């Protein structure tokens, strides 16, 4: 497991605040196959390889209730939100595993 446990409450708050202005989100995954760099490695340009994956995640239509404050008032909506976020987190964790494995099988390949 590469990720911390997802937190659906903050995401639901953002969805509620944005209302009809949001229909999905960008999910960015960054992997460092040579280990997690330090802050100074980042600004000194010492990172030789990294992998980046960006994808758009469409929100289910059922989340219209969240846009209307349903997350706080409806346990079914809250449960649905937790399940959706958990599914995304599992997919993202697998994507990290796959990205790191790609670096292991082809260590000289340029990063994306």
LOPANU-849280 format. One record per atom (N, C-alpha, C): residue number from 1; residue in one letter; x, z, y. Coordinates in Angstrom, 1 decimal, decimal comma. Each point is the difference from the previous one (the first is absolute). Example, Ala and Ser with C-alpha at 12.3 -4.5 7.8 and 13.67 -1.06 7.14 Angstrom:
BEGIN
<1 'a' <13,2 7,8 -5,7>>
<1 'a' <-0,9 0,0 1,2>>
<1 'a' <0,9 0,0 1,2>>
<2 's' <-0,4 -0,7 1,1>>
<2 's' <0,9 0,0 1,1>>
<2 's' <-0,8 0,8 1,1>>
end
This chain:
BEGIN
<1 'x' <0,8 0,0 -1,2>>
<1 'x' <-0,8 0,0 1,2>>
<1 'x' <0,9 0,0 1,2>>
<2 'x' <-0,3 -0,9 0,9>>
<2 'x' <0,9 -0,2 1,2>>
<2 'x' <-0,7 0,6 1,3>>
<3 'x' <-1,3 0,2 0,0>>
<3 'x' <-0,7 0,3 1,2>>
<3 'x' <-0,6 1,5 -0,1>>
<4 'x' <-0,1 0,5 1,2>>
<4 'x' <-0,7 1,3 0,1>>
<4 'x' <-1,5 -0,2 -0,2>>
<5 'x' <-0,7 1,0 -0,3>>
<5 'x' <-1,5 -0,1 -0,3>>
<5 'x' <-0,7 -0,5 1,3>>
<6 'x' <-0,9 -1,0 -0,2>>
<6 'x' <-0,6 -0,6 1,2>>
<6 'x' <-1,0 1,0 0,7>>
<7 'x' <-0,2 -0,2 1,3>>
<7 'x' <-0,9 0,9 0,7>>
<7 'x' <-1,1 -0,9 0,6>>
<8 'x' <-1,2 0,1 -0,5>>
<8 'x' <-1,1 -0,9 0,4>>
<8 'x' <-0,6 0,5 1,3>>
<9 'x' <0,1 1,3 0,3>>
<9 'x' <-0,7 0,5 1,2>>
<9 'x' <0,5 -0,6 1,3>>
<10 'x' <1,3 -0,2 0,2>>
<10 'x' <0,5 -0,6 1,2>>
<10 'x' <-0,4 -1,4 0,1>>
<11 'x' <0,1 -0,7 -1,1>>
<11 'x' <-0,4 -1,4 0,0>>
<11 'x' <-1,5 -0,2 0,3>>
<12 'x' <-0,8 0,9 -0,5>>
<12 'x' <-1,5 -0,1 0,3>>
<12 'x' <-0,2 0,3 1,5>>
<13 'x' <0,7 0,9 0,6>>
<13 'x' <-0,1 0,3 1,4>>
<13 'x' <0,4 -1,2 0,8>>
<14 'x' <1,0 -0,7 -0,3>>
<14 'x' <0,4 -1,2 0,7>>
<14 'x' <-1,1 -1,1 -0,2>>
<15 'x' <-0,5 -0,2 -1,2>>
<15 'x' <-1,1 -1,0 -0,2>>
<15 'x' <-1,2 0,4 0,8>>
<16 'x' <-0,3 1,2 0,1>>
<16 'x' <-1,2 0,5 0,8>>
<16 'x' <0,2 -0,3 1,4>>
<17 'x' <1,2 0,3 0,5>>
<17 'x' <0,3 -0,2 1,5>>
<17 'x' <0,0 -1,5 0,4>>
<18 'x' <0,5 -0,8 -0,9>>
<18 'x' <0,1 -1,4 0,3>>
<18 'x' <-1,4 -0,8 -0,2>>
<19 'x' <-0,8 0,6 -0,9>>
<19 'x' <-1,4 -0,5 -0,2>>
<19 'x' <0,1 -1,5 -0,4>>
<20 'x' <-0,8 -0,8 0,7>>
<20 'x' <-0,1 -1,4 -0,3>>
<20 'x' <1,2 -0,8 0,3>>
<21 'x' <1,0 0,6 0,7>>
<21 'x' <1,2 -0,8 0,3>>
<21 'x' <1,0 0,0 -1,2>>
<22 'x' <-0,3 0,6 -1,1>>
<22 'x' <0,9 -0,1 -1,1>>
<22 'x' <-0,8 -0,5 -1,3>>
<23 'x' <0,7 -0,9 -0,7>>
<23 'x' <-0,6 -0,5 -1,2>>
<23 'x' <1,0 0,0 -1,1>>
<24 'x' <1,2 0,5 0,3>>
<24 'x' <1,1 0,1 -1,0>>
<24 'x' <1,2 0,5 0,6>>
<25 'x' <1,1 0,0 -0,7>>
<25 'x' <1,3 0,5 0,5>>
<25 'x' <1,2 -0,7 -0,6>>
<26 'x' <1,1 0,1 0,7>>
<26 'x' <1,2 -0,5 -0,6>>
<26 'x' <0,8 1,1 -0,7>>
<27 'x' <0,4 -0,3 -1,2>>
<27 'x' <0,7 0,9 -0,9>>
<27 'x' <1,5 -0,5 0,0>>
<28 'x' <0,9 0,7 0,5>>
<28 'x' <1,4 -0,4 -0,1>>
<28 'x' <0,8 0,9 -0,9>>
<29 'x' <0,7 -0,6 -0,9>>
<29 'x' <0,8 0,7 -1,0>>
<29 'x' <1,5 -0,4 0,2>>
<30 'x' <0,8 1,0 0,2>>
<30 'x' <1,5 -0,3 0,2>>
<30 'x' <0,7 0,8 -1,1>>
<31 'x' <0,9 -0,7 -0,7>>
<31 'x' <0,8 0,7 -1,0>>
<31 'x' <1,5 -0,2 0,3>>
<32 'x' <0,8 1,0 -0,3>>
<32 'x' <1,4 0,0 0,2>>
<32 'x' <0,7 0,1 -1,4>>
<33 'x' <0,4 -1,1 -0,6>>
<33 'x' <0,5 0,0 -1,4>>
<33 'x' <1,3 0,8 -0,1>>
<34 'x' <0,7 0,2 1,1>>
<34 'x' <1,3 0,7 -0,1>>
<34 'x' <-0,1 1,4 0,4>>
<35 'x' <-1,3 0,5 0,1>>
<35 'x' <-0,2 1,4 0,4>>
<35 'x' <-0,6 0,1 1,4>>
<36 'x' <-0,7 1,1 0,2>>
<36 'x' <-0,6 0,2 1,3>>
<36 'x' <1,1 0,2 1,1>>
<37 'x' <0,0 -0,8 1,0>>
<37 'x' <1,1 0,1 1,0>>
<37 'x' <-0,3 1,2 0,9>>
<38 'x' <1,1 0,4 0,7>>
<38 'x' <-0,1 1,0 1,0>>
<38 'x' <-0,4 -0,6 1,3>>
<39 'x' <-0,4 0,8 0,9>>
<39 'x' <-0,4 -0,5 1,4>>
<39 'x' <1,2 -0,8 0,6>>
<40 'x' <1,2 0,5 -0,1>>
<40 'x' <1,1 -0,7 0,6>>
<40 'x' <0,3 -1,3 -0,7>>
<41 'x' <-0,2 -0,1 -1,3>>
<41 'x' <0,1 -1,3 -0,7>>
<41 'x' <-0,9 -1,0 0,6>>
<42 'x' <-1,2 0,4 0,3>>
<42 'x' <-1,0 -0,9 0,6>>
<42 'x' <0,5 -0,6 1,3>>
<43 'x' <0,4 0,9 0,9>>
<43 'x' <0,4 -0,5 1,4>>
<43 'x' <1,4 -0,6 0,0>>
<44 'x' <0,8 0,3 -1,0>>
<44 'x' <1,4 -0,6 -0,1>>
<44 'x' <0,0 -1,3 -0,7>>
<45 'x' <-1,2 -0,4 -0,6>>
<45 'x' <0,0 -1,3 -0,7>>
<45 'x' <0,7 0,1 -1,4>>
<46 'x' <0,0 1,1 -0,6>>
<46 'x' <0,8 0,2 -1,3>>
<46 'x' <-0,9 -0,3 -1,2>>
<47 'x' <-1,2 -0,5 0,2>>
<47 'x' <-0,9 -0,3 -1,1>>
<47 'x' <0,3 -1,5 -0,4>>
<48 'x' <0,4 -0,2 -1,2>>
<48 'x' <0,4 -1,3 -0,5>>
<48 'x' <-1,2 -0,7 -0,7>>
<49 'x' <-0,8 0,8 -0,7>>
<49 'x' <-1,2 -0,6 -0,7>>
<49 'x' <-1,2 0,9 0,2>>
<50 'x' <-1,1 -0,7 0,1>>
<50 'x' <-1,3 0,7 0,1>>
<50 'x' <-1,1 -1,1 -0,4>>
<51 'x' <-1,1 0,6 -0,5>>
<51 'x' <-1,1 -0,9 -0,3>>
<51 'x' <-1,2 0,4 0,8>>
<52 'x' <-0,8 -1,0 0,4>>
<52 'x' <-1,2 0,2 0,8>>
<52 'x' <-1,1 -0,8 -0,5>>
<53 'x' <-1,2 0,7 -0,2>>
<53 'x' <-1,2 -0,7 -0,4>>
<53 'x' <-1,1 0,5 1,0>>
<54 'x' <-0,7 -1,0 0,6>>
<54 'x' <-1,0 0,3 0,9>>
<54 'x' <-1,3 -0,8 -0,5>>
<55 'x' <-1,1 0,8 -0,1>>
<55 'x' <-1,2 -0,7 -0,4>>
<55 'x' <-1,2 0,6 0,8>>
<56 'x' <-1,0 -0,8 0,1>>
<56 'x' <-1,3 0,4 0,6>>
<56 'x' <-0,9 0,6 -1,0>>
<57 'x' <-0,5 1,2 0,3>>
<57 'x' <-1,0 0,6 -0,9>>
<57 'x' <-1,4 0,0 0,7>>
<58 'x' <-0,9 -0,7 -0,6>>
<58 'x' <-1,4 0,0 0,5>>
<58 'x' <-0,7 1,3 -0,4>>
<59 'x' <-0,7 0,5 1,0>>
<59 'x' <-0,8 1,2 -0,3>>
<59 'x' <-1,3 -0,4 -0,7>>
<60 'x' <-0,4 0,8 -1,0>>
<60 'x' <-1,3 -0,3 -0,6>>
<60 'x' <-1,2 0,1 1,0>>
<61 'x' <-1,0 -0,8 -0,1>>
<61 'x' <-1,2 0,1 0,8>>
<61 'x' <-0,6 1,4 0,0>>
<62 'x' <0,1 0,6 -1,2>>
<62 'x' <-0,6 1,4 -0,1>>
<62 'x' <0,6 1,0 1,0>>
<63 'x' <1,1 -0,3 0,6>>
<63 'x' <0,6 0,9 0,9>>
<63 'x' <-0,6 -0,1 1,4>>
<64 'x' <-1,1 -0,8 0,2>>
<64 'x' <-0,7 0,0 1,2>>
<64 'x' <-0,5 1,4 0,3>>
<65 'x' <-0,3 0,8 -1,0>>
<65 'x' <-0,5 1,4 0,2>>
<65 'x' <1,1 0,9 0,6>>
<66 'x' <1,2 -0,3 -0,3>>
<66 'x' <1,1 0,7 0,6>>
<66 'x' <0,1 -0,2 1,4>>
<67 'x' <-0,2 -1,3 0,4>>
<67 'x' <0,0 -0,4 1,4>>
<67 'x' <-1,1 0,8 0,8>>
<68 'x' <-1,0 0,4 -0,7>>
<68 'x' <-1,1 0,8 0,7>>
<68 'x' <0,1 1,5 -0,2>>
<69 'x' <1,2 0,5 -0,4>>
<69 'x' <0,2 1,4 -0,2>>
<69 'x' <-0,4 0,5 -1,4>>
<70 'x' <-0,3 -0,9 -0,9>>
<70 'x' <-0,4 0,4 -1,3>>
<70 'x' <1,0 0,8 -0,9>>
<71 'x' <1,2 -0,1 0,3>>
<71 'x' <1,1 0,6 -0,8>>
<71 'x' <-0,2 1,6 0,1>>
<72 'x' <-0,3 0,5 1,1>>
<72 'x' <-0,2 1,4 0,2>>
<72 'x' <-1,3 0,5 -0,5>>
<73 'x' <-1,0 -0,8 -0,1>>
<73 'x' <-1,4 0,4 -0,3>>
<73 'x' <-0,5 -0,4 -1,3>>
<74 'x' <0,7 -0,8 -0,8>>
<74 'x' <-0,5 -0,5 -1,2>>
<74 'x' <1,1 0,1 -1,1>>
<75 'x' <-0,2 0,9 -1,0>>
<75 'x' <1,0 0,1 -1,1>>
<75 'x' <0,2 -1,2 -0,8>>
<76 'x' <-1,0 -0,8 -0,2>>
<76 'x' <0,1 -1,3 -0,7>>
<76 'x' <1,0 -0,9 0,7>>
<77 'x' <-0,2 -0,1 1,4>>
<77 'x' <0,9 -0,9 0,8>>
<77 'x' <1,4 0,5 -0,1>>
<78 'x' <0,2 1,3 0,1>>
<78 'x' <1,3 0,7 -0,1>>
<78 'x' <0,7 -0,3 -1,3>>
<79 'x' <-0,8 0,1 -1,1>>
<79 'x' <0,5 -0,3 -1,3>>
<79 'x' <0,5 -1,4 -0,2>>
<80 'x' <-0,9 -0,9 0,6>>
<80 'x' <0,3 -1,4 -0,1>>
<80 'x' <1,3 -0,4 0,8>>
<81 'x' <0,2 0,7 1,1>>
<81 'x' <1,2 -0,2 0,8>>
<81 'x' <1,2 0,5 -0,7>>
<82 'x' <-0,1 1,2 -0,6>>
<82 'x' <1,2 0,5 -0,8>>
<82 'x' <0,3 -1,0 -1,1>>
<83 'x' <-1,0 -0,5 -0,7>>
<83 'x' <0,3 -0,9 -1,2>>
<83 'x' <0,7 -1,3 0,5>>
<84 'x' <-0,5 -0,5 1,1>>
<84 'x' <0,6 -1,2 0,6>>
<84 'x' <1,4 0,2 0,4>>
<85 'x' <0,3 1,0 0,7>>
<85 'x' <1,4 0,3 0,5>>
<85 'x' <0,9 0,3 -1,3>>
<86 'x' <-0,5 0,7 -0,9>>
<86 'x' <0,8 0,3 -1,2>>
<86 'x' <0,3 -1,3 -0,8>>
<87 'x' <-0,9 -1,0 0,0>>
<87 'x' <0,3 -1,3 -0,7>>
<87 'x' <1,0 -0,7 0,8>>
<88 'x' <-0,1 0,0 1,3>>
<88 'x' <1,0 -0,7 0,9>>
<88 'x' <1,4 0,6 -0,3>>
<89 'x' <0,0 1,3 0,0>>
<89 'x' <1,3 0,8 -0,2>>
<89 'x' <0,6 -0,4 -1,3>>
<90 'x' <-0,8 -0,1 -1,1>>
<90 'x' <0,6 -0,3 -1,3>>
<90 'x' <0,5 -1,4 0,0>>
<91 'x' <-0,7 -0,9 0,6>>
<91 'x' <0,5 -1,4 0,1>>
<91 'x' <1,3 -0,1 0,8>>
<92 'x' <0,1 0,8 1,1>>
<92 'x' <1,2 0,0 0,9>>
<92 'x' <1,2 0,6 -0,8>>
<93 'x' <-0,3 1,1 -0,7>>
<93 'x' <1,1 0,6 -0,8>>
<93 'x' <0,5 -1,0 -1,1>>
<94 'x' <-0,9 -0,7 -0,6>>
<94 'x' <0,5 -1,0 -1,0>>
<94 'x' <0,7 -1,2 0,7>>
<95 'x' <-0,4 -0,3 1,2>>
<95 'x' <0,7 -1,1 0,8>>
<95 'x' <1,4 0,5 0,3>>
<96 'x' <0,2 1,2 0,3>>
<96 'x' <1,4 0,6 0,3>>
<96 'x' <0,8 -0,1 -1,3>>
<97 'x' <-0,5 0,4 -1,1>>
<97 'x' <0,7 -0,1 -1,3>>
<97 'x' <0,4 -1,4 -0,2>>
<98 'x' <-0,9 -1,0 0,1>>
<98 'x' <0,3 -1,4 -0,2>>
<98 'x' <1,0 -0,5 0,9>>
<99 'x' <-0,1 0,3 1,3>>
<99 'x' <1,0 -0,4 1,0>>
<99 'x' <1,4 0,5 -0,4>>
<100 'x' <0,1 1,2 -0,3>>
<100 'x' <1,3 0,6 -0,4>>
<100 'x' <0,6 -0,6 -1,2>>
<101 'x' <-0,9 -0,3 -1,0>>
<101 'x' <0,4 -0,7 -1,2>>
<101 'x' <0,5 -1,4 0,2>>
<102 'x' <-0,6 -0,6 1,0>>
<102 'x' <0,5 -1,4 0,3>>
<102 'x' <1,4 0,0 0,6>>
<103 'x' <0,3 1,1 0,8>>
<103 'x' <1,4 0,1 0,5>>
<103 'x' <1,0 0,3 -1,2>>
<104 'x' <-0,5 0,7 -1,0>>
<104 'x' <0,9 0,4 -1,1>>
<104 'x' <0,3 -1,3 -0,9>>
<105 'x' <-1,0 -0,8 -0,1>>
<105 'x' <0,2 -1,2 -0,9>>
<105 'x' <0,7 -1,1 0,7>>
<106 'x' <0,0 0,0 1,4>>
<106 'x' <0,7 -1,0 0,7>>
<106 'x' <0,7 0,7 1,2>>
<107 'x' <1,1 0,7 -0,2>>
<107 'x' <0,6 0,8 1,1>>
<107 'x' <0,6 -0,8 1,1>>
<108 'x' <0,3 -1,3 -0,2>>
<108 'x' <0,6 -0,8 1,0>>
<108 'x' <-1,0 -0,8 0,9>>
<109 'x' <-1,2 0,1 -0,4>>
<109 'x' <-1,1 -0,8 0,7>>
<109 'x' <-0,2 0,6 1,4>>
<110 'x' <-0,2 -0,9 0,9>>
<110 'x' <-0,3 0,4 1,4>>
<110 'x' <-1,3 0,8 0,0>>
<111 'x' <-0,2 0,9 0,9>>
<111 'x' <-1,2 0,8 0,0>>
<111 'x' <-1,0 -0,8 0,9>>
<112 'x' <-1,3 0,4 -0,3>>
<112 'x' <-1,1 -0,6 0,7>>
<112 'x' <-0,2 0,6 1,4>>
end
